[in-house]
Amino acid sequence: MKTQTTLDGQIMEESLEQEKTKRLITTVGENKQKVTRKVDSYEYESLAECIRSDQVPANEVAEIFTDKVYYKWYKEKYLNS
């Protein structure tokens, strides 16, 4: 876990929050559901940026990740680093 100490001695655990988000996305993406939403390949990058910046609600992320091709791309690009 990476931590930073601020001037007033408080510890910020930025890496902990990133790991929590990564685990949530992995869990949602590996859920076995039938495809309810297909993502076009030209949308991959922009949609990923919206997901990563918390602009997409969790229930919508779950629906988006029923597209296993998109989830595989997302996982390879952002979760396996």
Helices and strands as residue ranges (DSSP letters): E 4-5, E 11-12, H 14-29, G 41-43, H 44-52, H 58-64, H 68-74, I 75-79
